[in-house]
């Protein structure tokens, strides 16, 4: 079996436990270096959505503009990999992006005469499939008379670029008592199902191994 075929044979995986947030699989007959490559890609190599740029229209809160933008960027967003492209791979080839690689989210707190906490539920997305994983993530507290109004632009990215694009909270690899077996455990941020992270991670590792093999072949020639 060629090394890139390890991640095409699903019989090498055995599901140990699985729920909506966390999944553990036993890897059988996969060399440790390839299993560890899968672990790393499941952590920060699978693309997910995150807010990348923020246009501050109004901000009279105590939180500076850059602090507000930072908090918005760290809110995990539900991700649909089947419908959207990474900007570098999108056919639009545009710095501003298009509807296939960029999604706008708007937050307008409005006026109020009471103290209130602005939550992730106050973010309105132009695409219902790309939205915060929870409605209860606090963004900023506003005193009476304070308000914020922002336009956020989210795109696909990878955790190797910034931690806000990590697809997993944890991705660990542990040995079993048997030789050639290890257990991969992935806990999702909520952007993707853990099963999707692992399967997409396998595809990503496979692509990198094929590219590496091609490069080695060219050097040998």
URNOR-V837662 format. One record per backbone hydrogen bond with DSSP energy under -1.0 kcal/mol. NH is the residue of the N-H (numbers start at 1). CO is the residue of the C=O. Records with the same first field share a line. If there is no record, write none. Layout:
NH=CO / CO
//
This chain:
5=2
6=3
8=5
12=9
13=10
14=26
16=24
17=24
19=22
23=186
24=17
25=184
26=14
27=182
28=12
29=180
35=31
36=32
37=33
38=34
39=35
40=36
41=37
42=38
43=39
44=40
45=41
48=157
50=155
52=153
53=153
55=151
57=149
58=149
60=147
68=64
69=65
70=66
71=67
72=68
73=69
74=70
75=72
78=131
79=191
85=100
89=86
93=90
101=98
102=98
103=154
105=152
106=124
107=150
109=148
116=142
118=140
120=137
121=135
122=119
123=120
124=106
126=104
130=127
133=76
139=118
140=118
142=116
145=112
146=143
149=58
150=107
151=55
152=105
153=53
154=103
155=50
157=48
160=44
161=158
162=158
165=162
166=163
168=43
169=187
170=187
172=185
174=183
176=181
181=178
182=27
183=174
184=25
185=172
186=23
187=170
188=21
189=167
197=193
198=194
199=195
200=196
201=197
202=198
203=199
204=200
205=201
206=202
207=203
208=204
209=205
210=206
211=207
212=208
213=209
214=210
215=211
216=212
217=213
218=214
219=215
220=216
221=217
//
